[in-house]
């Protein structure tokens, strides 16, 4: 009996010839990730366990990205603790102000996550790295602490769900629309503890930025991970970044899936997820008249170059509506520099937007865009739970960058086709 790509990666990292869904395994890890919220807790547990050194200083990656540059004393203390630990442990990969970016945009850009890897991160959106053909999943800080000591983690091998996308996508439709449509179809628990495997011609036609977006939101469907088997697009991306060897896996033709779904993307229009769950999706034509107070373009979901280019294309020569705040956040310093070089930053500012240093800030209601009571935001982020971006009585609508940019100009949720 054949295995899925996820089962093959886990089997190899467990030193097994084969694994089956439901089995408990111990797997060796290639990359461990913590940020300025989760790493301090892991470091505290690391100390409590009596550990002195991390298992491998090259494989533990710490990124200060949620409240950096520090927004207050507490965040300054958090970052100081993490910075001191990185210095003490002589970590190869510690990213702070000036070189840091939003972690899930930064690690692939730096070539730190590669095909065939097994990756554990104390952040739920660690599933993003499945876009390069890795098994990548989020965990709690205690599991991160144990993994920093041992280099291993235990897993229950997940069942795999197969999602096949075919057809030619409509204008302004991208990976964000594919995944929002999918979550709308199966629900926020539709892939609970499953490996979501994305495939088909429409996936092959997506660039890496769109693939990262899709795998990023696997967790919003309850998924353990998201994954896309490497192809030429993947290899072109990773080969110019990789500084170590990697292994490419793919699912066997006779691999077993617990569920298979097919979508004709030519029938998918730009999607909007309405409050207060990502599964509350509608096509843009069904939205109606919904005024907004703020638009956010950025995050680990849609803060990459392709996203900024699409937003700038929509905003060029336009002006943000009165009383609407447009906040644009490039995912990394390199993306920021490239956007500056291409004139995109000028476009955003001329349109009446502001551009922030890379940060997760507004996505989790941290800073750089917190909502007051009754305010409404259209955002390219990944979650729209009640109170996610601020006050419990605020509302968050999720979309891709084209819809978010057009909405900022229109003053209500709408399409670039209206401009």
C-alpha positions, 0 to 999 in steps of 0.5 A: 500500500502506498503512502502520502507525501506526509506519511513518507516524510514522517516515516523517514524522520522516525527511522521507519520504512512506513507509517500509518495514520493513527500511529504514535511516532517520535520524529527527528526535527530539522527546524524549530521555531519560536517568536517573541511571544512563544519563545520566552515561555519555552525558554523558561521550561527549558531552564526548569528542565535543567537543560544547558544547551540546545540540541543544535544551535543551527536548527533552533530559529528565533524571530522577534516579529509580534511586538517588535520594535517593542511596543511597551515595557512588557514586550521589551522584556520578552524580547530581551529574554529571547535575545539573551538566550540566543546570545547565550546559546550562540544560535545561528539564526536569531532575527531582531530589529533590522533583519527580522521579518514576519517569521513565516515569510522570513524563514522560506526567504532565508532558505531555512525551511526546505522540501522534505523537512520536518518542522515544529514551530511554537506558532499555529501558522507554522503550517505555512512551510508545507508550500515547499513540500515539508511537514510543518506544524505548530505546537505549544511552547512546552513542546518547543522546549522539549524539542530544543533539548532533544531535537525530537517531537512525538506525533500521531500520524495524521490522515491526509485529505486531498484537495484537487483544483483545476480550471483557469482562475478568474481575474483577481483570484489567487491562493487566498481565494482558493483557501477561503473557498475551501474553508467555506466548503469544509468548515473550520473543523473540516480537516481536524488533525488532518494533513491537507494536501493541495494539488491539481493544475490550478495549484501548479499555476500558482506562484510560491507566494500563493502556495504559502498563503494556502498552506498558511491557512490550513490551521483555519480548517483545523488542519495539522498541516498543509502541503504541496508536493514540490515541482519546478516552481518549488525547486526554482524557489528553494535552490537559489536559497538552500545552503544544505541538502534536501529531499523531495517527496511525493505521494504514491499513486495508490496512497490512501486519503480519508477524503478527496475533494475537487474544485473548478477554480473558474467558478471561484470569484474573489472571496470574503470571509465575514465575521466571526469565523473564517468559514463564513465565506461569500463571493464578492458579488454576494457581499452587499454594502458594508462600509469599512473603517480600516484596511490591512494588507500584510501578515504571514498570509499576504505580506509577500511581493506578489501581494504588494504588487497586486495591491499597488496595481489596484491603488495606483492613481487612486485615493483612500476613501475619507475616514478609512485607514489603509495600513500596508505591512511588507512581510520582510525587510527584503520585501520592503526593499524590493517594494521600495525599488519597484515604486510600490511604497510610493504608490501606497503613500500617495494613495493615502496609506501608511507603510509599517516595518514588518510586524504581526502587530494588527493581525492579533490585535497587538499594535499598528492597527488595533480596532475600537468598538464598532469599527470594521476592518477588511484584512488580508490576515488569517483570522476574524474571530471576535476581538481578534484585532481589538475590541470585542465589538469590532468586526474583521472581514478577510480577503486577498490583497486586491479586494482589501486595496479596492475596499480602502478606496471605495470605503466599503467592501468591493472589487477592483472592477468597480474602480 
